[in-house]
Amino acid sequence: MGTDRYAYQSRLRRVSPLPKLLLTAVAMLVCLCCDSIPVGLATLAAMGALVTALGGLSPRVFLHFLKIPLVFMVVGCLTMVVGSYPPGTPVLAALPVGGRLWGVTAEGLLLGGRIFCKALGAIGCMYFLALNTPVTDLTIALERLHVPRLMVELMELIYRFIFVLSDTAAHIRVAQESRLGYRGWRCSLTSLGALASMVFLRAWRKADRIYTALESRGYTGSLSTLTDSYRPGWGLLPLTALVAAGQVGIWLLERMAAA
């Protein structure tokens, strides 16, 4: 389900998760540190190209998942771009409201554009990792990097329960709709409240049954996950250096043009 369905179809599925994690971390770090519109857009384009060329996935898949955070990013950046200014402030476009100007300045527009493009590049990096690495492989990589065992296990359990809750909520909603539970605004609110309470109760019971099952199988406080056999993936290391060099090169060219 989710990105895991495409991660298992990726040509990079059998590649060790550590080089993929390194590529993601380096590209994201450089993108965030450069704080540049061209670097952010170039990072997004590079990650999309890698998902398509190396992972073998369709560009439509990458763009589909990109639409999910795009709405939140637009709303968040609009709050930075649009502001309240005293009369006489040079603005690109504004409306007088209550003795002040509500509009957009060149500085605010530039700031919003930088944050928006920087976030786009970072999201592209995360999607490269998510669309080519299943969550089980990612947790194994985190264990090799000596991330605290408790944190890794919590990640595994939380990720598992996302789909348990989703499946439970879907079944309850179908039952409610078959009984006209969402006919009208008032009835919809009542049904939504009942759905939320039932999902919580069923999740609580499910978690209790899972813990009982673990204890009956000798659970001692840690989950044992079998490791898979991976290809080394050394070819991703020079690719990581190439992507980082391209990002830094674009940033330097932008600085030289601005100077």
N, C-alpha and C positions, 0 to 999 in steps of 0.2 A: 504494500500500500504506500501511497505517497511517493516520495523520491526513491524509496528503496526498490520499487518496481523497475525503475529505469536504471538504477545502480547495478542490479543483477543482470541487466541486458548489456551493460557497457563493455567495450573491449578491454577496458582497464580494470575490470572486476578482479582478475587474478593477479594483478600487480600489487606488490606490497603497499599497504596504506601509508607507510612512513614517507616515501618520496612524494606521494600525493599531498600529504599533510604539510610537508616542507614547502612544496610549490605554492600551496594555498597561503601559508603563513607569510612567506617572503613577499609574494605579490601583494597581499593585503597590507602588510606593514609599510612597504614602499608607497603604495597608493595613499595611505592615510598620512604618511609623513610629508609627502610632496604637496598636499593640499592644493591641487591644481585641477582645473576643469579638463584640459586635454589629457592629463595622466589618468583621471578617473574614467573618461570615455575610452581611452586606449586600453585600460585594464579590463573593462567590460567586454570590449571587442575581442581582446586576446583570450579571455576565458571562454567566451562563446565559441571562438574558433577551435580551441582545444577540446571543448566538449564535443564538437562536431567531428573534428579530424581524428582525434585520438580515441574518444569514447565511442564514436560511431553513432551517436544519437542525432536525431533530426533537430535542426535549428528551431523548429516550431516548439519542441519540448522546452528548450531553454527559454524562449520568449514567453511561453505559457506560464512557467513558474515565475518569470520576472514580473508579470503583471500583478502577482499577489501583493508584494510589498510596495509596488509603485504608488498605489493610492495613498498609503500611509506616509510615504515620503513626500508626495506632492502637498498633502495637508500640512505636514510638519514644516516644510520649507516655506509655505505661504505665510505662516505665522512669523517667519523671520524677514521675509521680503516686505510685507505690508506692515507699516508702523504709523505711529502718531507723531507729528512734527509741529513745532511752532510756526506761525505765519512768517513768511520770508525765507523759509528753508528751500534750497533748490531741489525740486523733485521732478521726476520724469512724468508722473501722473498722480493726481491727488483729488480728493473731494473735501471741501470745507465742512466740518462737523463740529459744532459747539466751540467755535473760535480756534480750532486746530485743524491741521491738514492730515487727512488719512490717505496715505498713498505709498508710492514706491520711489526710493532714491537709487542713484547709481551704485552707491556703496552697498546698500541692502540687497539689490539685485545681484551684485557680484558675490556677496557672501552666501546668499541662497543658492546660487548656481554652483559655487564651490562645494558646499555641503551636499547638495543633491548629487552631483557627479561623483564626489568622493564616496558617498554611500552606495551609488550604483556600482562602482568598481569593487567595493568590498562585498556587496551582495553577489556579484559575478564570481568572485573568488570562492565564496561559500557554496555557490551552486556547482562550481567545478568539483568540489570535494563531495557534495551530497549526491550528485548525479553519477558519480563514478565509484563511490565507496559506500557499501552498506553499513548500517549502524553497528552491526556486530564486528565488522572489520575495524571500524573506527575505535571502538572500545578496546579491542585487542592492542591497537597501536598506542592508545593512551596508557595501557598497562605497561607496555614496553618502555614508555617514557617516564615511568615511575610516578604517574599521577596517583594520588591516594585511592586505595582500593574502594573505600566507602563511596567516594564521588563517582567512580566508574559504575559501581553497582546501582547507585541511585539513577544514573543516566539510563541504564538498561531497563530498570523497572518503570521509570517514568515514561520512557518511549513506548514500552509495551502497553502501558495502561492508557495511553492516548487513543489507541485503536480499540481497546476494550470499551472505553467510555463512548467512543464514536459509534461503535456497533450497537451498544446498548441504547444510546439515544435515538439511533435510526429506527430500531425496532419499536420503541415506545411511541415515536412520532407517527409511524405507520398505523399503529393501533389507534392512536388518537384521531388521526385523519379519517380512518374508516368509521369512526363514530361521530363525525362532524365536529371534532373538537376545536377546529380552527375556523369556525363559521362565525364571523363577526369579531370586532375588536375586543370586547369584554371576554368572550369565550376563548379567544386566542391567548390573552394574558393569563387566564386561569389554567389553560392547558400547558402553557409554557412554564408556569410555576410548578405545576405537578410534575412535569418532565424533569425539571432541574432537581427537585427533591428526590424523585425516584432514581435518577442516575447516581446521585450521591449515595443513597442507601445501598443500591446494588453494587456500586464500586466498593463500598466498605465491606460488604459481605464477600465479594469476590476476593478482595485482598486478604481477608481473614482465612478463607478457604485455601488460597495459595500458600499462605504462611504455614498453615497446618500440614499441607501436602509437602512442603519443603522440610519441615521438622520430621515428618514420618520417613523421609528419605535420607536422613542423616545430616541435615543442614547444621553447620557449625559457625555460621556468621559470615560466610563468603560464598559466592557463586562461582563454580568452576566452569569455564568456557573452553571448549576444544578449539585449538588453533588450526587454521587451514594452511595449506601449502601455497605459497605465493611465488611469483616471479620477482627477481630482485628489483627491477625497475630502475636500473642505473641510468637509463636514457633520459629520465626525467630530471636528473641533476643538472646537466648542461642546459636543458630547457628552462630550468628555474633561473639559472644565471642569465640566460638570454632574455627572458621576460623582464627580470629586474633591470638589466642593462638598458633595454628598450624604454622602460618607464623613466629611469634616470635621464636617459638621453632626451626624451621628450620634455622633461622638466627643465633641463639645461637650455634647450632650444627656446623654450618659452621665456626663460630669464634673459637670454641674449636678445630676443626680440623686444622684450619690454625695456631693456636698457637702451 
